[in-house]
Amino acid sequence: MAYIACDANHVKHGISFEEATGLFRSGADYLEIYDEEHSDEEDRFIAVGRIRRGVVVVVYTERDDEVVRMMSARLATKKELQQFEGYKKKRT
């Protein structure tokens, strides 16, 4: 799968899309939420999961040609971290 990156995200949120791709490439389980509010033109998803530096939140869409287009990536808030931990507990 290919990934489309943007340096502006690194400046704004302190995390590069390259680093955030670790969420998908690691094979680790992550919470995936369908973003109904922002899915008018294309299906958007929110992924919450662990990378080396901590828990991240990635907003993305999947293109027909197996390309993941990331719109945003940032470290999770305390509330999002709790949501992810709750998800992990349910899965075990």
VENBELDA-V490369 format. One record per residue. N is the residue number from 1. SS is DSSP state (H for helix, E for strand, C for the rest). PSI is psi in degrees with one decimal (none if undefined). Layout:
# VENBELDA-V490369
N:SS:PSI, N:SS:PSI
This chain:
# VENBELDA-V490369
1:C:140.8, 2:E:156.1, 3:E:137.9, 4:E:127.5, 5:C:164.2, 6:C:124.3, 7:H:-24.0, 8:H:-33.1, 9:H:-39.9, 10:H:-41.4, 11:H:-44.7, 12:H:-43.2, 13:H:-5.2, 14:C:15.7, 15:C:132.3, 16:C:156.7, 17:H:-32.7, 18:H:-45.5, 19:H:-40.7, 20:H:-26.5, 21:C:-18.4, 22:H:-28.1, 23:H:-41.7, 24:H:-35.0, 25:H:-21.2, 26:C:-24.1, 27:C:-0.4, 28:C:154.6, 29:C:141.7, 30:C:155.6, 31:E:126.8, 32:E:127.8, 33:E:129.3, 34:E:126.6, 35:C:78.9, 36:H:-37.8, 37:H:-29.3, 38:H:23.4, 39:C:31.5, 40:C:-49.1, 41:C:-29.7, 42:C:153.0, 43:C:124.7, 44:C:148.1, 45:E:154.6, 46:E:122.5, 47:E:132.7, 48:E:120.2, 49:E:177.3, 50:E:134.6, 51:E:-176.6, 52:C:-41.3, 53:C:-16.9, 54:E:-158.3, 55:E:131.1, 56:E:159.5, 57:E:122.6, 58:E:125.3, 59:E:128.0, 60:E:168.8, 61:E:155.2, 62:E:128.6, 63:C:162.3, 64:C:-32.5, 65:C:31.6, 66:C:38.8, 67:E:131.9, 68:E:121.7, 69:E:112.8, 70:E:134.0, 71:E:-32.4, 72:E:147.2, 73:E:134.7, 74:E:164.2, 75:E:146.9, 76:C:147.8, 77:C:170.5, 78:H:-42.8, 79:H:-42.5, 80:H:-36.2, 81:H:-43.8, 82:H:-39.8, 83:H:-43.6, 84:H:-44.4, 85:H:-39.7, 86:H:-41.7, 87:H:-44.7, 88:H:-39.1, 89:H:-40.0, 90:H:-30.2, 91:H:-15.3, 92:C:none
